[in-house]
Amino acid sequence: MSSDVLECMDRVARQLVEMAAPVRFTLASSIGDRTAVYRLRYRVARDEGWLQSDALPDALEKDTFDDTAIHLVGWDDGCLAATARLVVPHPGARLPTEEAFELTIVPPGEVVDLGRGTVEPAYRGRGHGIFFALLATAWLEARARGFTQLCGTTAPSMLPHYRAMGFHVEVLGEPRHWWGHLCVPIKMDGARGCRELLQALAARVASSGAS
Protein backbone atom coordinates (compact mmCIF):
# COMPACT_ATOMS: atom_id res chain seq x y z
CA MET A 1 0.00 0.00 0.00
CA SER A 2 1.38 3.36 -1.08
CA SER A 3 2.22 5.67 1.81
CA ASP A 4 0.68 8.48 -0.27
CA VAL A 5 -2.70 6.72 -0.19
CA LEU A 6 -2.57 6.15 3.56
CA GLU A 7 -1.54 9.77 4.12
CA CYS A 8 -4.48 10.87 1.97
CA MET A 9 -6.79 8.75 4.12
CA ASP A 10 -5.29 10.40 7.19
CA ARG A 11 -6.03 13.84 5.76
CA VAL A 12 -9.64 12.92 4.99
CA ALA A 13 -10.03 11.43 8.48
CA ARG A 14 -8.73 14.65 10.03
CA GLN A 15 -11.27 16.62 7.98
CA LEU A 16 -14.09 14.40 9.23
CA VAL A 17 -12.97 15.04 12.81
CA GLU A 18 -12.81 18.80 12.20
CA MET A 19 -16.30 18.76 10.65
CA ALA A 20 -17.71 17.42 13.92
CA ALA A 21 -17.03 20.76 15.66
CA PRO A 22 -17.95 21.94 18.21
CA VAL A 23 -17.51 18.35 19.36
CA ARG A 24 -13.79 17.91 20.03
CA PHE A 25 -12.23 14.44 19.83
CA THR A 26 -9.32 13.46 22.01
CA LEU A 27 -8.22 10.68 24.40
CA ALA A 28 -9.46 10.14 27.94
CA SER A 29 -6.69 11.48 30.13
CA SER A 30 -8.04 11.21 33.67
CA ILE A 31 -10.05 9.01 36.00
CA GLY A 32 -12.89 11.50 35.61
CA ASP A 33 -12.82 11.10 31.82
CA ARG A 34 -12.96 7.32 32.08
CA THR A 35 -15.78 7.45 34.61
CA ALA A 36 -17.77 9.61 32.18
CA VAL A 37 -17.10 7.01 29.46
CA TYR A 38 -18.37 4.14 31.61
CA ARG A 39 -21.45 6.14 32.64
CA LEU A 40 -22.37 6.98 29.04
CA ARG A 41 -21.89 3.36 27.96
CA TYR A 42 -24.08 2.17 30.83
CA ARG A 43 -26.83 4.68 30.17
CA VAL A 44 -27.03 3.93 26.44
CA ALA A 45 -26.86 0.15 26.99
CA ARG A 46 -29.62 0.39 29.60
CA ASP A 47 -31.84 2.62 27.47
CA GLU A 48 -31.36 0.40 24.41
CA GLY A 49 -32.38 -2.63 26.44
CA TRP A 50 -28.95 -4.29 26.23
CA LEU A 51 -28.69 -4.28 30.03
CA GLN A 52 -31.22 -4.59 32.79
CA SER A 53 -31.45 -1.35 34.77
CA ASP A 54 -30.28 -3.12 37.93
CA ALA A 55 -27.50 -5.14 36.25
CA LEU A 56 -24.74 -2.72 37.30
CA PRO A 57 -25.55 -1.04 40.62
CA ASP A 58 -22.76 1.52 40.23
CA ALA A 59 -24.18 2.58 36.82
CA LEU A 60 -20.77 2.05 35.17
CA GLU A 61 -20.37 -0.27 32.16
CA LYS A 62 -16.80 -1.55 32.41
CA ASP A 63 -14.86 -4.75 31.78
CA THR A 64 -11.34 -6.10 32.27
CA PHE A 65 -10.06 -4.63 28.99
CA ASP A 66 -10.86 -1.07 29.99
CA ASP A 67 -7.97 -0.56 32.38
CA THR A 68 -5.40 -0.79 29.56
CA ALA A 69 -7.58 0.37 26.64
CA ILE A 70 -7.19 3.64 24.76
CA HIS A 71 -10.46 5.51 25.27
CA LEU A 72 -11.55 7.91 22.53
CA VAL A 73 -13.82 10.73 23.69
CA GLY A 74 -15.76 13.43 21.89
CA TRP A 75 -16.52 16.41 24.11
CA ASP A 76 -18.99 19.20 23.45
CA ASP A 77 -17.87 21.62 26.12
CA GLY A 78 -18.49 19.54 29.27
CA CYS A 79 -20.83 16.99 27.67
CA LEU A 80 -19.52 13.64 26.51
CA ALA A 81 -21.05 13.21 23.05
CA ALA A 82 -19.35 9.99 21.94
CA THR A 83 -16.82 7.39 22.94
CA ALA A 84 -15.12 4.22 21.73
CA ARG A 85 -12.09 2.24 22.80
CA LEU A 86 -9.05 0.74 21.13
CA VAL A 87 -7.31 -2.33 22.53
CA VAL A 88 -3.90 -2.94 20.99
CA PRO A 89 -2.53 -6.48 20.68
CA HIS A 90 -0.07 -7.85 23.23
CA PRO A 91 1.76 -11.18 23.02
CA GLY A 92 -0.13 -13.92 24.83
CA ALA A 93 -3.27 -11.80 25.34
CA ARG A 94 -6.55 -12.08 23.46
CA LEU A 95 -8.36 -9.12 21.97
CA PRO A 96 -11.93 -8.45 23.18
CA THR A 97 -13.43 -9.68 19.89
CA GLU A 98 -11.32 -12.85 20.02
CA GLU A 99 -12.45 -13.57 23.57
CA ALA A 100 -16.13 -12.82 22.94
CA PHE A 101 -16.38 -14.93 19.79
CA GLU A 102 -13.80 -17.61 20.66
CA LEU A 103 -11.64 -17.06 17.59
CA THR A 104 -8.12 -16.09 16.58
CA ILE A 105 -7.65 -13.04 14.39
CA VAL A 106 -4.78 -13.00 11.93
CA PRO A 107 -2.22 -11.76 11.34
CA PRO A 108 -1.37 -11.88 15.05
CA GLY A 109 -0.06 -8.66 16.51
CA GLU A 110 -1.18 -6.57 13.52
CA VAL A 111 -4.86 -5.93 14.30
CA VAL A 112 -6.18 -3.44 16.86
CA ASP A 113 -9.60 -3.96 18.45
CA LEU A 114 -12.18 -1.17 18.11
CA GLY A 115 -15.21 -1.53 20.34
CA ARG A 116 -17.78 -0.04 22.69
CA GLY A 117 -18.63 2.67 20.16
CA THR A 118 -21.32 4.81 21.80
CA VAL A 119 -22.96 8.07 20.74
CA GLU A 120 -25.09 10.12 23.12
CA PRO A 121 -28.65 10.08 21.67
CA ALA A 122 -28.78 13.88 21.43
CA TYR A 123 -25.79 13.75 19.03
CA ARG A 124 -27.11 11.09 16.67
CA GLY A 125 -28.45 11.97 13.26
CA ARG A 126 -26.85 15.02 11.65
CA GLY A 127 -25.84 12.75 8.77
CA HIS A 128 -24.07 10.48 11.27
CA GLY A 129 -21.32 13.09 11.43
CA ILE A 130 -20.38 12.35 15.05
CA PHE A 131 -20.26 8.62 14.36
CA PHE A 132 -18.00 9.08 11.33
CA ALA A 133 -15.77 11.46 13.29
CA LEU A 134 -15.49 8.78 15.99
CA LEU A 135 -14.44 6.20 13.37
CA ALA A 136 -12.01 8.71 11.87
CA THR A 137 -10.47 9.33 15.30
CA ALA A 138 -10.09 5.59 15.80
CA TRP A 139 -8.32 5.31 12.43
CA LEU A 140 -5.92 8.14 13.24
CA GLU A 141 -5.09 6.72 16.67
CA ALA A 142 -4.56 3.25 15.20
CA ARG A 143 -2.34 4.70 12.46
CA ALA A 144 -0.31 6.61 15.04
CA ARG A 145 0.50 3.25 16.60
CA GLY A 146 1.39 1.57 13.30
CA PHE A 147 -1.89 -0.27 12.58
CA THR A 148 -4.04 -0.26 9.45
CA GLN A 149 -6.28 -3.21 10.38
CA LEU A 150 -9.06 -3.09 12.96
CA CYS A 151 -11.40 -5.72 14.30
CA GLY A 152 -14.63 -5.42 16.22
CA THR A 153 -18.31 -6.31 16.06
CA THR A 154 -21.29 -4.93 14.21
CA ALA A 155 -24.94 -5.69 13.58
CA PRO A 156 -25.34 -7.81 10.42
CA SER A 157 -27.61 -5.09 9.00
CA MET A 158 -24.67 -2.64 9.03
CA LEU A 159 -22.47 -4.71 6.71
CA PRO A 160 -23.99 -3.40 3.44
CA HIS A 161 -23.59 0.20 4.68
CA TYR A 162 -19.90 -0.25 5.49
CA ARG A 163 -19.25 -1.93 2.15
CA ALA A 164 -21.17 0.74 0.27
CA MET A 165 -18.85 3.28 1.88
CA GLY A 166 -15.86 1.41 0.48
CA PHE A 167 -14.67 -0.31 3.66
CA HIS A 168 -13.14 -3.73 3.09
CA VAL A 169 -15.02 -5.78 5.71
CA GLU A 170 -14.30 -9.45 6.42
CA VAL A 171 -16.80 -11.37 8.54
CA LEU A 172 -14.86 -13.61 10.92
CA GLY A 173 -17.59 -15.78 12.45
CA GLU A 174 -21.24 -16.55 12.98
CA PRO A 175 -23.61 -14.04 14.61
CA ARG A 176 -24.13 -14.24 18.35
CA HIS A 177 -25.50 -12.02 21.06
CA TRP A 178 -22.79 -9.72 22.35
CA TRP A 179 -23.15 -6.64 24.54
CA GLY A 180 -26.92 -7.15 24.50
CA HIS A 181 -27.61 -7.48 20.77
CA LEU A 182 -26.93 -9.71 17.77
CA CYS A 183 -23.49 -9.05 16.27
CA VAL A 184 -20.95 -10.53 13.91
CA PRO A 185 -17.18 -10.27 14.41
CA ILE A 186 -15.46 -8.36 11.62
CA LYS A 187 -12.06 -7.18 10.47
CA MET A 188 -11.67 -3.94 8.50
CA ASP A 189 -8.50 -3.39 6.49
CA GLY A 190 -7.74 0.25 5.77
CA ALA A 191 -5.13 -0.76 3.22
CA ARG A 192 -7.65 -2.61 1.03
CA GLY A 193 -10.50 -1.14 -0.96
CA CYS A 194 -8.99 2.25 -0.17
CA ARG A 195 -9.79 3.87 -3.53
CA GLU A 196 -13.53 3.37 -3.06
CA LEU A 197 -13.28 4.41 0.58
CA LEU A 198 -11.35 7.55 -0.26
CA GLN A 199 -13.89 8.47 -2.94
CA ALA A 200 -16.79 7.98 -0.52
CA LEU A 201 -15.12 9.90 2.30
CA ALA A 202 -14.02 12.71 -0.01
CA ALA A 203 -17.58 12.99 -1.34
CA ARG A 204 -18.85 13.19 2.22
CA VAL A 205 -16.41 15.95 3.07
CA ALA A 206 -17.34 17.85 -0.11
CA SER A 207 -21.08 17.56 0.44
CA SER A 208 -20.77 18.68 4.06
CA GLY A 209 -18.67 21.64 3.03
CA ALA A 210 -21.30 22.66 0.51
CA SER A 211 -24.18 22.45 3.00
PyRosetta script that sets phi, psi and omega in degrees:
from pyrosetta import init, pose_from_sequence

init()
pose = pose_from_sequence("MSSDVLECMDRVARQLVEMAAPVRFTLASSIGDRTAVYRLRYRVARDEGWLQSDALPDALEKDTFDDTAIHLVGWDDGCLAATARLVVPHPGARLPTEEAFELTIVPPGEVVDLGRGTVEPAYRGRGHGIFFALLATAWLEARARGFTQLCGTTAPSMLPHYRAMGFHVEVLGEPRHWWGHLCVPIKMDGARGCRELLQALAARVASSGAS")
pose.set_psi(1, 127.8)
pose.set_omega(1, -179.8)
pose.set_phi(2, -63.2)
pose.set_psi(2, 135.7)
pose.set_omega(2, 176.8)
pose.set_phi(3, -63.8)
pose.set_psi(3, -28.9)
pose.set_omega(3, 178.3)
pose.set_phi(4, -62.0)
pose.set_psi(4, -40.4)
pose.set_omega(4, -179.5)
pose.set_phi(5, -66.0)
pose.set_psi(5, -45.9)
pose.set_omega(5, 179.8)
pose.set_phi(6, -63.7)
pose.set_psi(6, -38.5)
pose.set_omega(6, 177.5)
pose.set_phi(7, -66.3)
pose.set_psi(7, -34.6)
pose.set_omega(7, 175.8)
pose.set_phi(8, -65.7)
pose.set_psi(8, -41.0)
pose.set_omega(8, 176.2)
pose.set_phi(9, -62.3)
pose.set_psi(9, -38.2)
pose.set_omega(9, 177.2)
pose.set_phi(10, -61.6)
pose.set_psi(10, -42.8)
pose.set_omega(10, -179.1)
pose.set_phi(11, -63.6)
pose.set_psi(11, -43.3)
pose.set_omega(11, 178.9)
pose.set_phi(12, -64.2)
pose.set_psi(12, -40.6)
pose.set_omega(12, 178.8)
pose.set_phi(13, -61.3)
pose.set_psi(13, -41.9)
pose.set_omega(13, 179.0)
pose.set_phi(14, -63.7)
pose.set_psi(14, -36.1)
pose.set_omega(14, 177.2)
pose.set_phi(15, -64.9)
pose.set_psi(15, -40.6)
pose.set_omega(15, 178.5)
pose.set_phi(16, -62.3)
pose.set_psi(16, -39.1)
pose.set_omega(16, 178.0)
pose.set_phi(17, -65.9)
pose.set_psi(17, -43.5)
pose.set_omega(17, 179.7)
pose.set_phi(18, -63.4)
pose.set_psi(18, -35.1)
pose.set_omega(18, -178.3)
pose.set_phi(19, -68.3)
pose.set_psi(19, -16.2)
pose.set_omega(19, -179.5)
pose.set_phi(20, -80.3)
pose.set_psi(20, -3.5)
pose.set_omega(20, -179.7)
pose.set_phi(21, -55.1)
pose.set_psi(21, 141.2)
pose.set_omega(21, 15.4)
pose.set_phi(22, -84.7)
pose.set_psi(22, 1.1)
pose.set_omega(22, 175.7)
pose.set_phi(23, -68.2)
pose.set_psi(23, 129.6)
pose.set_omega(23, -176.0)
pose.set_phi(24, -114.2)
pose.set_psi(24, 122.6)
pose.set_omega(24, -176.6)
pose.set_phi(25, -97.2)
pose.set_psi(25, 134.5)
pose.set_omega(25, -179.7)
pose.set_phi(26, -155.3)
pose.set_psi(26, -164.2)
pose.set_omega(26, 177.2)
pose.set_phi(27, -108.9)
pose.set_psi(27, 144.9)
pose.set_omega(27, 173.6)
pose.set_phi(28, -61.5)
pose.set_psi(28, 129.8)
pose.set_omega(28, -173.9)
pose.set_phi(29, -124.2)
pose.set_psi(29, 5.5)
pose.set_omega(29, -177.9)
pose.set_phi(30, -149.3)
pose.set_psi(30, 167.0)
pose.set_omega(30, 175.5)
pose.set_phi(31, -61.2)
pose.set_psi(31, -37.8)
pose.set_omega(31, 178.7)
pose.set_phi(32, -62.4)
pose.set_psi(32, -40.9)
pose.set_omega(32, 177.2)
pose.set_phi(33, -60.6)
pose.set_psi(33, -46.4)
pose.set_omega(33, -177.5)
pose.set_phi(34, -67.3)
pose.set_psi(34, -36.9)
pose.set_omega(34, 177.1)
pose.set_phi(35, -62.1)
pose.set_psi(35, -41.0)
pose.set_omega(35, 177.0)
pose.set_phi(36, -62.3)
pose.set_psi(36, -38.3)
pose.set_omega(36, 176.7)
pose.set_phi(37, -60.6)
pose.set_psi(37, -49.7)
pose.set_omega(37, -176.7)
pose.set_phi(38, -66.3)
pose.set_psi(38, -33.1)
pose.set_omega(38, 178.3)
pose.set_phi(39, -69.3)
pose.set_psi(39, -42.7)
pose.set_omega(39, 178.6)
pose.set_phi(40, -63.9)
pose.set_psi(40, -44.1)
pose.set_omega(40, 179.2)
pose.set_phi(41, -60.7)
pose.set_psi(41, -42.4)
pose.set_omega(41, 178.9)
pose.set_phi(42, -63.1)
pose.set_psi(42, -47.9)
pose.set_omega(42, -175.5)
pose.set_phi(43, -62.0)
pose.set_psi(43, -43.8)
pose.set_omega(43, -179.4)
pose.set_phi(44, -67.9)
pose.set_psi(44, -43.6)
pose.set_omega(44, 179.5)
pose.set_phi(45, -62.2)
pose.set_psi(45, -39.2)
pose.set_omega(45, 177.9)
pose.set_phi(46, -66.0)
pose.set_psi(46, -47.7)
pose.set_omega(46, -176.3)
pose.set_phi(47, -68.3)
pose.set_psi(47, -28.7)
pose.set_omega(47, 177.8)
pose.set_phi(48, -81.7)
pose.set_psi(48, -6.9)
pose.set_omega(48, -179.5)
pose.set_phi(49, 84.2)
pose.set_psi(49, 13.5)
pose.set_omega(49, 179.1)
pose.set_phi(50, -80.4)
pose.set_psi(50, -20.7)
pose.set_omega(50, 178.0)
pose.set_phi(51, -132.2)
pose.set_psi(51, 146.2)
pose.set_omega(51, 170.1)
pose.set_phi(52, -71.9)
pose.set_psi(52, 145.6)
pose.set_omega(52, -174.5)
pose.set_phi(53, -60.2)
pose.set_psi(53, -25.6)
pose.set_omega(53, -179.5)
pose.set_phi(54, -101.9)
pose.set_psi(54, 12.1)
pose.set_omega(54, -175.7)
pose.set_phi(55, -68.7)
pose.set_psi(55, -34.9)
pose.set_omega(55, -178.2)
pose.set_phi(56, -126.7)
pose.set_psi(56, 95.7)
pose.set_omega(56, -174.7)
pose.set_phi(57, -58.0)
pose.set_psi(57, -27.9)
pose.set_omega(57, -179.9)
pose.set_phi(58, -85.4)
pose.set_psi(58, 0.2)
pose.set_omega(58, 178.4)
pose.set_phi(59, 59.6)
pose.set_psi(59, 33.0)
pose.set_omega(59, 176.6)
pose.set_phi(60, -124.2)
pose.set_psi(60, 124.1)
pose.set_omega(60, 177.3)
pose.set_phi(61, -95.7)
pose.set_psi(61, 110.9)
pose.set_omega(61, -170.7)
pose.set_phi(62, -150.6)
pose.set_psi(62, 145.6)
pose.set_omega(62, 174.8)
pose.set_phi(63, -135.2)
pose.set_psi(63, -174.6)
pose.set_omega(63, -172.8)
pose.set_phi(64, -69.5)
pose.set_psi(64, -19.3)
pose.set_omega(64, 179.6)
pose.set_phi(65, -78.3)
pose.set_psi(65, -18.5)
pose.set_omega(65, -171.3)
pose.set_phi(66, -68.3)
pose.set_psi(66, -29.3)
pose.set_omega(66, -176.2)
pose.set_phi(67, -63.1)
pose.set_psi(67, -32.2)
pose.set_omega(67, -178.2)
pose.set_phi(68, -110.4)
pose.set_psi(68, 0.9)
pose.set_omega(68, -178.4)
pose.set_phi(69, -73.9)
pose.set_psi(69, 159.0)
pose.set_omega(69, 171.3)
pose.set_phi(70, -94.8)
pose.set_psi(70, 116.2)
pose.set_omega(70, -175.9)
pose.set_phi(71, -99.1)
pose.set_psi(71, 120.7)
pose.set_omega(71, 176.8)
pose.set_phi(72, -89.6)
pose.set_psi(72, 135.2)
pose.set_omega(72, -178.2)
pose.set_phi(73, -135.0)
pose.set_psi(73, 139.7)
pose.set_omega(73, 174.9)
pose.set_phi(74, -115.5)
pose.set_psi(74, 112.1)
pose.set_omega(74, -176.1)
pose.set_phi(75, -103.1)
pose.set_psi(75, 135.6)
pose.set_omega(75, 168.6)
pose.set_phi(76, -113.7)
pose.set_psi(76, 94.4)
pose.set_omega(76, -169.6)
pose.set_phi(77, 58.2)
pose.set_psi(77, -116.0)
pose.set_omega(77, -178.7)
pose.set_phi(78, -99.1)
pose.set_psi(78, 7.4)
pose.set_omega(78, -177.5)
pose.set_phi(79, -100.9)
pose.set_psi(79, 129.4)
pose.set_omega(79, 176.6)
pose.set_phi(80, -80.6)
pose.set_psi(80, 110.0)
pose.set_omega(80, -175.6)
pose.set_phi(81, -88.5)
pose.set_psi(81, -30.1)
pose.set_omega(81, -175.7)
pose.set_phi(82, -161.9)
pose.set_psi(82, 155.3)
pose.set_omega(82, 177.5)
pose.set_phi(83, -154.7)
pose.set_psi(83, 156.5)
pose.set_omega(83, 171.2)
pose.set_phi(84, -157.6)
pose.set_psi(84, 171.3)
pose.set_omega(84, 179.1)
pose.set_phi(85, -133.9)
pose.set_psi(85, 149.8)
pose.set_omega(85, 172.7)
pose.set_phi(86, -114.9)
pose.set_psi(86, 134.4)
pose.set_omega(86, 173.9)
pose.set_phi(87, -119.9)
pose.set_psi(87, 115.6)
pose.set_omega(87, -178.3)
pose.set_phi(88, -84.9)
pose.set_psi(88, 152.0)
pose.set_omega(88, -178.1)
pose.set_phi(89, -72.1)
pose.set_psi(89, 145.1)
pose.set_omega(89, 174.5)
pose.set_phi(90, -133.5)
pose.set_psi(90, 140.6)
pose.set_omega(90, -179.5)
pose.set_phi(91, -54.5)
pose.set_psi(91, 131.2)
pose.set_omega(91, 176.8)
pose.set_phi(92, 81.9)
pose.set_psi(92, -2.6)
pose.set_omega(92, -179.6)
pose.set_phi(93, -114.1)
pose.set_psi(93, 143.2)
pose.set_omega(93, 178.3)
pose.set_phi(94, -89.2)
pose.set_psi(94, 149.0)
pose.set_omega(94, 173.1)
pose.set_phi(95, -78.4)
pose.set_psi(95, 157.6)
pose.set_omega(95, 179.8)
pose.set_phi(96, -54.2)
pose.set_psi(96, -41.7)
pose.set_omega(96, 179.8)
pose.set_phi(97, -66.8)
pose.set_psi(97, -37.8)
pose.set_omega(97, 177.6)
pose.set_phi(98, -63.0)
pose.set_psi(98, -44.2)
pose.set_omega(98, -178.2)
pose.set_phi(99, -67.4)
pose.set_psi(99, -43.1)
pose.set_omega(99, -175.9)
pose.set_phi(100, -68.1)
pose.set_psi(100, -33.8)
pose.set_omega(100, -175.1)
pose.set_phi(101, -111.2)
pose.set_psi(101, 7.9)
pose.set_omega(101, 175.3)
pose.set_phi(102, 52.9)
pose.set_psi(102, 57.0)
pose.set_omega(102, 179.6)
pose.set_phi(103, -142.3)
pose.set_psi(103, 170.3)
pose.set_omega(103, 176.9)
pose.set_phi(104, -118.5)
pose.set_psi(104, 125.6)
pose.set_omega(104, -176.8)
pose.set_phi(105, -98.8)
pose.set_psi(105, 130.0)
pose.set_omega(105, -179.3)
pose.set_phi(106, -114.9)
pose.set_psi(106, 154.9)
pose.set_omega(106, -2.3)
pose.set_phi(107, -75.3)
pose.set_psi(107, 140.5)
pose.set_omega(107, -177.2)
pose.set_phi(108, -62.5)
pose.set_psi(108, 140.0)
pose.set_omega(108, 177.7)
pose.set_phi(109, 80.4)
pose.set_psi(109, 0.0)
pose.set_omega(109, -175.9)
pose.set_phi(110, -118.3)
pose.set_psi(110, 4.8)
pose.set_omega(110, -177.0)
pose.set_phi(111, -123.4)
pose.set_psi(111, 129.9)
pose.set_omega(111, 177.5)
pose.set_phi(112, -102.5)
pose.set_psi(112, 143.4)
pose.set_omega(112, -175.4)
pose.set_phi(113, -92.9)
pose.set_psi(113, 123.1)
pose.set_omega(113, 176.4)
pose.set_phi(114, -108.9)
pose.set_psi(114, 123.0)
pose.set_omega(114, -177.3)
pose.set_phi(115, -154.0)
pose.set_psi(115, -179.9)
pose.set_omega(115, 178.6)
pose.set_phi(116, 55.0)
pose.set_psi(116, 32.6)
pose.set_omega(116, 176.5)
pose.set_phi(117, -64.3)
pose.set_psi(117, 123.6)
pose.set_omega(117, -174.1)
pose.set_phi(118, -141.5)
pose.set_psi(118, 130.3)
pose.set_omega(118, 176.6)
pose.set_phi(119, -119.8)
pose.set_psi(119, 127.7)
pose.set_omega(119, 175.0)
pose.set_phi(120, -55.1)
pose.set_psi(120, 131.1)
pose.set_omega(120, -175.7)
pose.set_phi(121, -50.2)
pose.set_psi(121, -36.7)
pose.set_omega(121, -178.4)
pose.set_phi(122, -65.3)
pose.set_psi(122, -16.4)
pose.set_omega(122, -177.3)
pose.set_phi(123, -108.0)
pose.set_psi(123, 10.0)
pose.set_omega(123, 175.7)
pose.set_phi(124, -82.9)
pose.set_psi(124, 172.1)
pose.set_omega(124, -175.0)
pose.set_phi(125, 79.0)
pose.set_psi(125, -142.9)
pose.set_omega(125, -179.8)
pose.set_phi(126, 50.8)
pose.set_psi(126, 36.5)
pose.set_omega(126, -177.5)
pose.set_phi(127, 69.0)
pose.set_psi(127, 21.6)
pose.set_omega(127, -179.2)
pose.set_phi(128, 60.6)
pose.set_psi(128, 26.9)
pose.set_omega(128, -176.5)
pose.set_phi(129, -61.1)
pose.set_psi(129, -39.1)
pose.set_omega(129, 179.8)
pose.set_phi(130, -68.3)
pose.set_psi(130, -40.4)
pose.set_omega(130, 178.9)
pose.set_phi(131, -62.7)
pose.set_psi(131, -44.4)
pose.set_omega(131, -179.8)
pose.set_phi(132, -68.1)
pose.set_psi(132, -34.5)
pose.set_omega(132, 175.8)
pose.set_phi(133, -65.5)
pose.set_psi(133, -35.2)
pose.set_omega(133, 177.2)
pose.set_phi(134, -65.1)
pose.set_psi(134, -45.3)
pose.set_omega(134, 176.3)
pose.set_phi(135, -62.0)
pose.set_psi(135, -41.1)
pose.set_omega(135, -179.7)
pose.set_phi(136, -64.1)
pose.set_psi(136, -39.9)
pose.set_omega(136, 176.9)
pose.set_phi(137, -63.0)
pose.set_psi(137, -41.6)
pose.set_omega(137, 178.1)
pose.set_phi(138, -61.1)
pose.set_psi(138, -42.4)
pose.set_omega(138, 178.4)
pose.set_phi(139, -61.2)
pose.set_psi(139, -46.7)
pose.set_omega(139, -177.7)
pose.set_phi(140, -64.5)
pose.set_psi(140, -39.0)
pose.set_omega(140, 179.2)
pose.set_phi(141, -70.5)
pose.set_psi(141, -36.5)
pose.set_omega(141, 176.2)
pose.set_phi(142, -65.5)
pose.set_psi(142, -44.9)
pose.set_omega(142, 179.5)
pose.set_phi(143, -60.5)
pose.set_psi(143, -39.5)
pose.set_omega(143, -179.4)
pose.set_phi(144, -62.1)
pose.set_psi(144, -21.6)
pose.set_omega(144, -179.8)
pose.set_phi(145, -104.3)
pose.set_psi(145, 9.0)
pose.set_omega(145, 173.7)
pose.set_phi(146, 90.6)
pose.set_psi(146, 14.5)
pose.set_omega(146, -178.2)
pose.set_phi(147, -108.0)
pose.set_psi(147, 144.0)
pose.set_omega(147, 171.2)
pose.set_phi(148, -126.1)
pose.set_psi(148, 2.4)
pose.set_omega(148, 178.4)
pose.set_phi(149, -120.5)
pose.set_psi(149, 134.6)
pose.set_omega(149, -179.9)
pose.set_phi(150, -129.1)
pose.set_psi(150, 145.3)
pose.set_omega(150, 173.5)
pose.set_phi(151, -119.6)
pose.set_psi(151, 165.9)
pose.set_omega(151, 178.8)
pose.set_phi(152, 172.7)
pose.set_psi(152, -157.0)
pose.set_omega(152, 179.5)
pose.set_phi(153, -131.9)
pose.set_psi(153, 155.7)
pose.set_omega(153, 176.2)
pose.set_phi(154, -154.1)
pose.set_psi(154, 159.8)
pose.set_omega(154, 173.4)
pose.set_phi(155, -69.0)
pose.set_psi(155, 139.1)
pose.set_omega(155, 179.3)
pose.set_phi(156, -52.5)
pose.set_psi(156, -32.4)
pose.set_omega(156, -178.0)
pose.set_phi(157, -67.6)
pose.set_psi(157, -16.7)
pose.set_omega(157, -179.4)
pose.set_phi(158, -84.7)
pose.set_psi(158, -15.5)
pose.set_omega(158, -175.3)
pose.set_phi(159, -58.0)
pose.set_psi(159, -46.7)
pose.set_omega(159, 179.2)
pose.set_phi(160, -61.1)
pose.set_psi(160, -33.1)
pose.set_omega(160, -179.0)
pose.set_phi(161, -68.7)
pose.set_psi(161, -43.8)
pose.set_omega(161, 177.8)
pose.set_phi(162, -62.3)
pose.set_psi(162, -43.6)
pose.set_omega(162, -177.9)
pose.set_phi(163, -69.0)
pose.set_psi(163, -34.7)
pose.set_omega(163, 176.8)
pose.set_phi(164, -65.0)
pose.set_psi(164, -28.6)
pose.set_omega(164, 177.9)
pose.set_phi(165, -76.9)
pose.set_psi(165, -12.1)
pose.set_omega(165, -179.4)
pose.set_phi(166, 102.3)
pose.set_psi(166, 0.9)
pose.set_omega(166, 176.6)
pose.set_phi(167, -69.2)
pose.set_psi(167, 137.2)
pose.set_omega(167, 172.2)
pose.set_phi(168, -87.6)
pose.set_psi(168, 106.6)
pose.set_omega(168, -174.2)
pose.set_phi(169, -113.8)
pose.set_psi(169, 125.3)
pose.set_omega(169, 176.1)
pose.set_phi(170, -110.7)
pose.set_psi(170, 122.7)
pose.set_omega(170, 176.6)
pose.set_phi(171, -81.5)
pose.set_psi(171, 127.7)
pose.set_omega(171, -171.5)
pose.set_phi(172, -100.3)
pose.set_psi(172, -10.3)
pose.set_omega(172, -176.4)
pose.set_phi(173, -171.1)
pose.set_psi(173, -179.4)
pose.set_omega(173, -178.8)
pose.set_phi(174, -77.4)
pose.set_psi(174, 153.8)
pose.set_omega(174, 177.9)
pose.set_phi(175, -63.2)
pose.set_psi(175, 147.1)
pose.set_omega(175, 170.7)
pose.set_phi(176, -154.8)
pose.set_psi(176, 163.9)
pose.set_omega(176, 178.9)
pose.set_phi(177, -76.8)
pose.set_psi(177, 125.6)
pose.set_omega(177, -177.7)
pose.set_phi(178, -144.8)
pose.set_psi(178, 130.2)
pose.set_omega(178, -177.0)
pose.set_phi(179, 53.3)
pose.set_psi(179, 40.1)
pose.set_omega(179, 171.0)
pose.set_phi(180, 89.6)
pose.set_psi(180, -5.5)
pose.set_omega(180, 179.9)
pose.set_phi(181, -147.3)
pose.set_psi(181, 166.2)
pose.set_omega(181, -176.3)
pose.set_phi(182, -72.1)
pose.set_psi(182, 126.5)
pose.set_omega(182, -177.2)
pose.set_phi(183, -137.2)
pose.set_psi(183, 160.7)
pose.set_omega(183, 167.4)
pose.set_phi(184, -120.1)
pose.set_psi(184, 146.7)
pose.set_omega(184, 174.6)
pose.set_phi(185, -80.7)
pose.set_psi(185, 138.0)
pose.set_omega(185, -177.6)
pose.set_phi(186, -135.5)
pose.set_psi(186, 160.9)
pose.set_omega(186, 169.8)
pose.set_phi(187, -127.9)
pose.set_psi(187, 133.5)
pose.set_omega(187, 179.4)
pose.set_phi(188, -117.5)
pose.set_psi(188, 125.8)
pose.set_omega(188, -176.4)
pose.set_phi(189, -108.4)
pose.set_psi(189, 109.7)
pose.set_omega(189, -179.2)
pose.set_phi(190, -69.0)
pose.set_psi(190, -14.0)
pose.set_omega(190, -180.0)
pose.set_phi(191, -93.8)
pose.set_psi(191, 2.8)
pose.set_omega(191, 177.7)
pose.set_phi(192, -123.2)
pose.set_psi(192, 146.6)
pose.set_omega(192, -178.7)
pose.set_phi(193, 63.1)
pose.set_psi(193, 22.7)
pose.set_omega(193, -171.1)
pose.set_phi(194, -70.9)
pose.set_psi(194, -28.9)
pose.set_omega(194, -179.5)
pose.set_phi(195, -62.6)
pose.set_psi(195, -47.6)
pose.set_omega(195, 179.0)
pose.set_phi(196, -64.0)
pose.set_psi(196, -40.0)
pose.set_omega(196, 179.6)
pose.set_phi(197, -64.4)
pose.set_psi(197, -44.2)
pose.set_omega(197, 179.2)
pose.set_phi(198, -62.1)
pose.set_psi(198, -42.0)
pose.set_omega(198, 179.2)
pose.set_phi(199, -61.5)
pose.set_psi(199, -44.0)
pose.set_omega(199, -178.6)
pose.set_phi(200, -67.0)
pose.set_psi(200, -42.6)
pose.set_omega(200, -179.7)
pose.set_phi(201, -68.6)
pose.set_psi(201, -39.9)
pose.set_omega(201, 178.8)
pose.set_phi(202, -64.0)
pose.set_psi(202, -38.6)
pose.set_omega(202, 178.1)
pose.set_phi(203, -64.8)
pose.set_psi(203, -37.0)
pose.set_omega(203, 179.0)
pose.set_phi(204, -65.7)
pose.set_psi(204, -43.8)
pose.set_omega(204, 178.8)
pose.set_phi(205, -62.0)
pose.set_psi(205, -44.1)
pose.set_omega(205, -178.3)
pose.set_phi(206, -63.8)
pose.set_psi(206, -44.0)
pose.set_omega(206, -177.7)
pose.set_phi(207, -67.8)
pose.set_psi(207, -36.2)
pose.set_omega(207, 178.6)
pose.set_phi(208, -69.0)
pose.set_psi(208, -35.2)
pose.set_omega(208, 179.3)
pose.set_phi(209, -69.8)
pose.set_psi(209, -26.2)
pose.set_omega(209, -179.1)
pose.set_phi(210, -85.3)
pose.set_psi(210, -15.3)
pose.set_omega(210, -175.9)
pose.set_phi(211, -84.4)
pose.dump_pdb("model.pdb")
